[in-house]
Amino acid sequence: MRWLCLHGRGTSAQIFEMQTARIREALGRDHEFVFVNGTIPTDPDVGAEAIADEFFGYVAHNIEKDQDLCDNMIEFVESQGPFDGIMGFSEGGTVGAMMLVEDARHGSFGGFKCAVFFSAAPPFDPDLVRSGVVKPVDPDTDGVKLAIPTAHIWSRTAGADEIEVHQRLSQLCDERVREVFLHDLGHDVPGSKSDEGLAGTLRAIEHVIENAMDAR
């Protein structure tokens, strides 16, 4: 499988490669991972300065630039794809989910079959963003369901508001092919810090891959 990998805000593609190293190693050579930097320079996230020299995000918090975000990502996928899955952490997961909403509403452009979200929030509504309104998709009112298999991985030790945000993203996805795994590692990607967290993460991802393969 070929994965589009989107990093968290204040980090970079290089850092996300490091964060997912043990996951990728365990998944094996049948998978290819394409890491893409955001285009918005940002301040570094906590600890990022010790690893890299440049730090990026995808969301500009400027409506004119954010109006271009979804279209630019679609152009990238169309030129560099196809991709079987999206793997995104935090803001990268949110942007990945926005692409999947666009895909669900307006026809397939990337061939996405599954997605893995680490500590991600509901996406901005791409149709509203194009009209100049920045508003997240609401699973209670917007009637959007992402039908592809998804994994949602976040920390049970996060604050209540943060946990609610992660839950709301999971509610946008079809519960029949949705995997949820909670770890104790804070706002992070399970890896070298916890064998238990890594094992649970891998189980969730492997179930998603199996469901995606079964749907072919």
C-alpha positions in Angstrom: 0.0 0.0 0.0 1.1 3.6 -0.7 0.5 6.1 2.1 0.3 9.9 2.0 1.8 11.0 5.4 1.0 14.5 6.8 2.8 15.8 9.9 1.7 17.8 12.9 1.9 21.6 13.1 5.3 22.9 14.2 7.1 19.8 13.0 8.0 18.5 9.5 8.0 15.6 7.2 11.4 14.6 8.6 10.1 14.5 12.2 7.0 12.5 11.2 9.2 10.0 9.5 11.0 9.6 12.8 7.8 9.5 14.8 6.4 6.7 12.7 9.7 4.7 12.2 8.7 1.7 14.4 5.2 1.6 12.9 6.5 1.6 9.4 9.2 -1.0 10.2 6.5 -3.3 11.6 4.2 -2.9 8.7 6.9 -4.1 6.3 8.2 -3.5 2.8 4.8 -4.0 1.2 4.1 -0.4 2.1 5.5 2.9 0.7 5.3 6.1 2.7 5.3 9.5 1.1 6.0 12.4 3.6 5.0 15.9 2.6 5.9 19.1 4.3 3.3 21.8 4.9 3.9 25.0 3.1 3.4 27.4 6.1 6.6 28.1 8.1 5.7 27.9 11.9 7.3 28.1 15.3 8.6 24.7 16.4 6.4 22.4 18.5 7.8 21.3 21.9 11.0 19.4 21.4 11.1 19.8 17.6 14.1 22.1 17.7 16.3 19.3 18.9 15.5 17.3 15.8 15.1 19.6 12.9 15.9 23.2 11.7 12.7 23.9 9.8 9.1 23.6 11.0 5.8 23.8 9.0 2.1 23.6 9.1 -0.6 23.2 6.5 -3.2 25.6 7.8 -2.4 29.3 7.4 -5.2 30.7 9.5 -5.6 33.2 6.7 -8.7 32.7 4.7 -7.2 33.5 1.3 -4.4 31.0 1.8 -6.7 28.4 3.4 -9.0 28.6 0.4 -6.2 27.3 -1.7 -5.2 24.5 0.7 -7.7 21.8 -0.4 -7.2 22.5 -4.1 -3.4 22.4 -3.7 -3.6 19.1 -1.8 -5.9 17.7 -4.5 -3.4 18.8 -7.2 -0.6 17.1 -5.3 -2.5 13.9 -5.0 -3.5 13.9 -8.6 0.1 14.5 -9.8 1.9 12.3 -7.3 -0.7 9.6 -6.6 -2.4 7.3 -6.5 -2.3 6.7 -2.8 -4.1 3.9 -1.0 -4.2 5.6 2.4 -3.6 8.7 4.4 -1.7 8.7 7.7 -1.8 12.0 9.6 -0.8 13.4 13.0 -2.7 16.2 14.7 -3.1 19.0 12.1 -1.9 16.7 9.3 -4.7 14.2 10.2 -7.2 17.0 10.1 -6.0 18.1 6.7 -6.1 14.5 5.5 -9.7 14.2 6.8 -10.6 17.4 4.8 -9.3 15.7 1.7 -11.5 12.6 2.4 -14.6 14.8 2.9 -13.8 16.4 -0.5 -13.4 12.9 -2.0 -16.6 11.7 -0.5 -18.7 14.6 -1.7 -17.2 15.3 -5.2 -15.9 12.0 -6.5 -12.7 10.1 -6.1 -9.5 11.9 -7.0 -6.9 10.0 -5.0 -8.0 6.4 -4.8 -7.9 6.5 -1.0 -9.0 3.2 0.6 -8.2 3.9 4.3 -6.9 6.4 6.8 -5.0 6.5 10.1 -5.5 9.5 12.3 -3.2 10.2 15.3 -4.7 12.8 17.7 -6.6 14.6 15.0 -9.6 16.9 15.0 -12.6 17.2 12.6 -11.7 18.8 9.3 -12.7 22.2 8.0 -15.6 21.9 5.6 -13.8 22.4 2.2 -16.9 23.7 0.5 -17.4 26.4 3.2 -13.7 27.3 3.2 -13.9 28.0 -0.6 -16.7 30.4 0.2 -14.7 32.2 2.8 -16.1 30.5 5.9 -13.8 28.4 8.2 -16.0 25.9 10.0 -15.3 22.3 11.0 -17.5 19.6 9.7 -20.0 18.7 12.4 -20.9 14.9 12.6 -24.2 15.8 14.3 -25.5 18.2 11.7 -23.7 17.9 8.4 -24.6 14.3 7.5 -21.0 13.5 6.3 -19.8 9.9 6.7 -16.4 8.7 5.6 -17.1 5.2 4.4 -13.5 3.9 4.1 -11.8 2.0 7.0 -10.2 4.4 9.5 -8.1 4.1 12.7 -8.3 6.8 15.4 -5.5 6.8 17.9 -5.2 9.2 20.7 -4.2 9.5 24.4 -6.6 8.8 27.2 -4.6 11.2 29.3 -5.5 14.2 27.1 -7.8 16.9 28.4 -11.5 16.4 28.2 -11.9 19.0 25.5 -9.1 17.4 23.4 -10.6 14.0 23.8 -14.0 15.3 22.7 -12.4 16.7 19.5 -10.8 13.3 18.7 -14.1 11.6 19.3 -15.9 13.9 17.0 -13.6 13.1 14.1 -14.2 9.4 14.8 -17.9 10.0 14.6 -17.5 11.3 11.0 -16.4 7.7 10.0 -18.4 4.6 9.4 -18.4 2.7 12.8 -18.5 -0.7 11.0 -15.0 -0.2 9.6 -13.6 2.1 12.4 -10.9 1.2 14.8 -10.2 3.3 18.0 -7.1 2.8 20.2 -6.3 4.8 23.3 -2.8 5.0 24.7 -1.1 6.8 27.7 1.6 8.8 25.8 0.0 12.2 25.5 -0.1 14.1 22.3 2.3 11.8 20.4 2.6 9.0 17.9 3.1 5.6 19.7 6.5 4.2 19.0 9.7 3.7 20.9 8.4 5.1 24.2 5.9 2.2 24.8 5.8 -1.3 23.4 2.2 -1.6 24.6 1.2 1.6 22.9 3.0 0.5 19.7 1.3 -3.0 19.8 -2.2 -1.5 20.2 -1.5 1.0 17.4 -0.3 -1.7 15.0 -3.4 -3.9 15.8 -5.7 -1.0 14.9 -3.8 -0.2 11.7 -3.6 -3.8 10.6 -7.4 -4.2 11.0 -7.9 -1.1 8.9 -5.6 -2.5 6.2 -7.4 -5.8 6.3 -10.8 -4.1 5.9 -9.5 -2.0 3.0 -8.1 -5.0 1.2 -11.5 -6.9 1.7 -13.3 -4.0 0.2 -11.4 -4.2 -3.1 
